[in-house]
Amino acid sequence: MIPEIIIPEMQGKDRWQAIEELVHALGDQGRLDPASRLGVTRAVRLREASSSTGIGRGAALPHA
């Protein structure tokens, strides 16, 4: 876990907005090449569509 990229109060209202917010946070912290943002966002969206990380009440657990 990287403390600098923890977002305790995310602005996203759904899982798709949350993915965008997290990918941008990685880029803003220099943990992700800006040129890769779109590809990473697409890959995460595809993975989320196949099996959700959501566990309810606005919480989710990442998985590989």
Helices and strands as residue ranges (DSSP letters): G 3-5, H 15-28, G 34-36, H 37-50, E 54-56, E 59-60
